Amino acid sequence: MEYWNKFHDYLEENINNPFKYPPPTNRKNKRVNWYALYFGTGLAHISLKATIVQSNTITVNLILKKNSNEIFDKLFQEKELIESEMGFELEWDKAEDKQTSKISTTLYIDLKDKDKWDEAIKWHFEMAEKIYSVFSHRIKEI
């Protein structure tokens, strides 16, 4: 929870950020490993995740909810262009038997080391911002 409080402070300091987000103090479970940022559409949101215990990874996931396979397929048709705009390859996970599809990027970093939190927070924010700028207009046009 301490990590997400620090991330939330970072969001507040970056007043030009495009996200809608809840303050972390409203969270019921104080041990959660994720934080959600919203697009302003019910079709998708950005999920930030920090997995400290198992694999020392942080991820930024574009979560596609309603009609996820249809939206995923339309976005996947632009995969090369999208990844070119992002500047790197993404992980594409279509919801064959699930209700949500996701498009992700991952960073391996040791979050047990609090000295690395600033780097992790900056990466989380920059990747979320980049995903927002590359995907938001595409999703809103679907």
C-alpha positions as CSV (number, residue, x, y, z in Angstrom):
1,M,0.0,0.0,0.0
2,E,2.9,2.4,0.8
3,Y,4.1,2.0,-2.8
4,W,0.6,3.0,-4.2
5,N,0.4,5.9,-1.9
6,K,3.7,7.2,-3.2
7,F,2.5,6.5,-6.8
8,H,-0.7,8.5,-6.1
9,D,1.4,11.4,-4.8
10,Y,3.3,11.2,-8.1
11,L,0.0,11.4,-10.1
12,E,-1.0,14.5,-8.0
13,E,2.3,16.2,-8.8
14,N,1.9,15.6,-12.5
15,I,-1.2,17.8,-12.9
16,N,-1.3,17.3,-16.7
17,N,-1.8,13.6,-16.5
18,P,-4.9,12.4,-18.4
19,F,-6.2,9.9,-15.9
20,K,-9.2,9.6,-13.6
21,Y,-8.2,7.7,-10.5
22,P,-9.4,7.0,-7.0
23,P,-7.3,8.0,-4.0
24,P,-5.7,4.9,-2.5
25,T,-7.1,5.6,0.9
26,N,-10.5,4.4,-0.3
27,R,-9.2,0.9,-0.8
28,K,-10.6,-1.8,1.4
29,N,-7.7,-4.2,1.1
30,K,-4.5,-2.5,2.3
31,R,-2.3,-5.2,0.8
32,V,-3.4,-4.9,-2.9
33,N,-0.8,-5.2,-5.6
34,W,-2.6,-3.1,-8.3
35,Y,-3.8,0.4,-9.0
36,A,-6.4,1.3,-11.7
37,L,-6.4,4.3,-14.0
38,Y,-9.5,5.1,-16.1
39,F,-9.9,6.2,-19.7
40,G,-13.3,7.9,-19.3
41,T,-14.9,5.0,-21.2
42,G,-16.4,1.9,-19.9
43,L,-14.7,-0.2,-22.5
44,A,-11.2,-0.2,-21.0
45,H,-9.0,0.8,-18.2
46,I,-5.3,0.7,-17.4
47,S,-4.3,-1.6,-14.6
48,L,-0.9,-1.1,-12.9
49,K,0.4,-4.1,-11.0
50,A,3.4,-4.7,-8.7
51,T,4.2,-8.3,-7.9
52,I,6.9,-8.2,-5.2
53,V,6.9,-11.5,-3.5
54,Q,6.7,-13.9,-6.4
55,S,8.6,-12.4,-9.4
56,N,9.7,-8.9,-8.7
57,T,7.8,-7.5,-11.7
58,I,5.7,-4.5,-12.4
59,T,3.3,-4.3,-15.3
60,V,1.1,-1.9,-17.1
61,N,-2.0,-3.7,-18.5
62,L,-4.6,-2.2,-20.9
63,I,-7.6,-4.1,-19.7
64,L,-10.4,-4.5,-22.3
65,K,-13.7,-5.3,-20.7
66,K,-16.9,-5.2,-22.6
67,N,-16.8,-6.9,-26.0
68,S,-13.2,-7.6,-25.3
69,N,-12.6,-10.0,-28.2
70,E,-14.1,-7.7,-30.7
71,I,-12.1,-4.7,-29.4
72,F,-8.9,-6.8,-29.1
73,D,-9.3,-8.0,-32.7
74,K,-9.6,-4.5,-34.0
75,L,-6.6,-3.3,-32.1
76,F,-4.6,-6.4,-33.1
77,Q,-5.1,-5.5,-36.7
78,E,-3.0,-2.4,-36.0
79,K,-0.4,-4.3,-33.9
80,E,2.6,-3.3,-35.9
81,L,1.6,0.4,-36.1
82,I,0.7,0.4,-32.4
83,E,4.0,-1.2,-31.3
84,S,5.8,1.3,-33.6
85,E,4.1,4.2,-31.8
86,M,4.9,2.6,-28.4
87,G,8.5,2.1,-29.4
88,F,8.6,-1.6,-28.2
89,E,6.7,-4.9,-28.5
90,L,3.7,-5.5,-26.3
91,E,2.3,-8.7,-24.8
92,W,-1.1,-9.4,-26.4
93,D,-3.4,-11.7,-24.4
94,K,-6.8,-12.4,-26.0
95,A,-9.6,-13.5,-23.8
96,E,-10.5,-16.8,-25.4
97,D,-12.3,-18.2,-22.4
98,K,-12.2,-15.1,-20.1
99,Q,-14.3,-12.0,-20.0
100,T,-11.3,-9.6,-20.3
101,S,-8.4,-9.3,-22.7
102,K,-5.3,-7.4,-22.0
103,I,-2.3,-5.8,-23.7
104,S,0.7,-5.4,-21.4
105,T,4.3,-4.4,-20.9
106,T,6.5,-5.6,-18.0
107,L,9.6,-4.4,-16.1
108,Y,11.6,-6.7,-13.9
109,I,12.7,-4.7,-10.8
110,D,13.3,-5.5,-7.1
111,L,10.6,-3.5,-5.3
112,K,11.8,-4.9,-1.9
113,D,14.5,-2.3,-2.4
114,K,12.7,1.0,-1.7
115,D,15.5,2.9,-3.3
116,K,14.1,1.6,-6.6
117,W,10.6,2.8,-6.0
118,D,11.1,6.2,-7.7
119,E,12.4,4.4,-10.8
120,A,9.4,2.0,-10.7
121,I,6.9,4.8,-10.2
122,K,8.2,6.8,-13.0
123,W,8.1,3.7,-15.3
124,H,4.6,2.9,-14.2
125,F,3.5,6.4,-15.0
126,E,5.3,6.8,-18.3
127,M,4.1,3.5,-19.6
128,A,0.5,4.2,-18.5
129,E,0.7,7.6,-20.2
130,K,2.1,6.1,-23.4
131,I,-0.6,3.4,-23.5
132,Y,-3.2,6.0,-22.9
133,S,-1.9,8.2,-25.8
134,V,-1.6,5.3,-28.2
135,F,-4.8,3.5,-27.4
136,S,-7.4,5.9,-26.1
137,H,-8.5,7.4,-29.4
138,R,-8.6,4.0,-31.0
139,I,-10.8,2.6,-28.3
140,K,-13.2,5.5,-28.3
141,E,-13.6,5.1,-32.1
142,I,-14.7,1.5,-31.8
